[in-house]
Amino acid sequence: MRIRSIVSVTTLLLTLTGCAQAVQQKEDLLAASGFTLVPANTPQRIAAMRTLPPHKFIRQVRNDTVVYVYADPTVCMCIYIGNQAAYGSFREKVFARQITDEQAMTAQMNQMTAIDFGPWGPGWWY
């Protein structure tokens, strides 16, 4: 019973760490794309931020201008605000990162096919 609890807690911590890293990477891309970080450093800002869905983009129109808002109540306790150009830049950076990740995965898979499986021969896993 105790081992099961330890495994459950460890799994939960690893999952949360992975999620926090993914959110941090996303926020690094937001900053690099031209979004402005606005801290939720007053009770009014905290209350307003909590009305927004966490870690999702909200598209708003203010004074005939499209504005994108991204709320982060867990990592930085802030919101990111950007215009259409910043959002477009963010989407391009995400797409470029996905292409890079796919290329790395393909290279890793190609390395696996070059391994000599010795006495098992090719196709031993079929």
N, C-alpha and C positions, 0 to 999 in steps of 0.2 A: 504494500500500500504506500509506504514511504517513498520507494523508488519511483512509483507511478507519479506521485506528486512532484518529485524532483524533475522527472522527465517533462511533465506538463508545464511546469514553471519555466524550465529551460527553453522549451519549444515556444512558449509565449514570448519570452524575452528576445529570442532570435527573430521571431516574426515582427515584433515591435521595432527592433533595431533595423531590420530590413526596410520596414515602412518609413521610419524616420530618415534613413539614408535616401530613399527614393524621393521623399518630400524635399530633403535638403538639395538634392540634385536638381529637382524641378525649380526650386527657388533660386539656385545659382543661375539657371538658364533665364529665369524671369529678370534678374538683375542685369545679366549680360545683354538682354534683349531691349532694355530701355525702360522697364517698369520701375516705378518709384516705390520704395518701401516707406510706409507710413506706420509708425508704431502705435499700438493701442495702449497709450500711456495715461489715459484719463478714464474715469468711470464711464463717461459718455461714449468715448470711443470703444471701450470694451463692450458696452451694451450694444452699440451699433454693429460691431464686428460679429457678435454672437447671433445676430439676426441673419447673417449670411451663411450659406452652406460652406463648410470647411473644405479647403483644398479643391475648390471648383471655381471655374470662371463664371462670372456674372457679367453680362453685356448690358450696359445702361446707356441712355442718351441724355447728355447734359448740354444744354445750350446748343442744340443742333450738332453736337460732337459725340461720336461713339467713344465710350470709355469702358475698359475692361477692368474688373475688380476681382482679386483673388485673395481670399481670407485664409490666414494661417493662425488658428488659435493654439496650436500645439508646439511648433518649433520656435517661431520668432514672436508670437503674440502681436501680429501686425497684419496689415493688408498691403497688397501690391496694387498699384494703379498704373494703367498704361493706355495709350491710344491705339488706334488701328495699326499703325506702323509697328509699335512694340509687340502687339499680338501677332502680327504677320511674321516678324523676326523670330518670335518665340516658336511659332509653328515650324518655321524653316529649320531652326536649331534642333527641335525634337525629331524632325524627319531625318536630318543629317546624322543624329546620334543613333537612330534606329538602323540606318544603313550601315554605319560603322559597326554596330553590335552584330548585325547579320553577317557582315564580312568576316568578323572575328570568329563567329560560330562556324561559318563555312570553312575557314582555314583550319580550325580545330578538328572538324569532321574529316577534312582531307588528310590531316596528320594521322588520324585513327585508321584510315584505310591503308596507309603506308606501313603500318606495323606488321612485322613478321610474326605470325602466330605459331611459328615453329611446328611442333609435332601435331598440333590440331589442324593445321592447314587452313586454307581459305574457306570461309563459310562454315566454320565449326559450330557457330551459334544457331544454325538453321535446324 
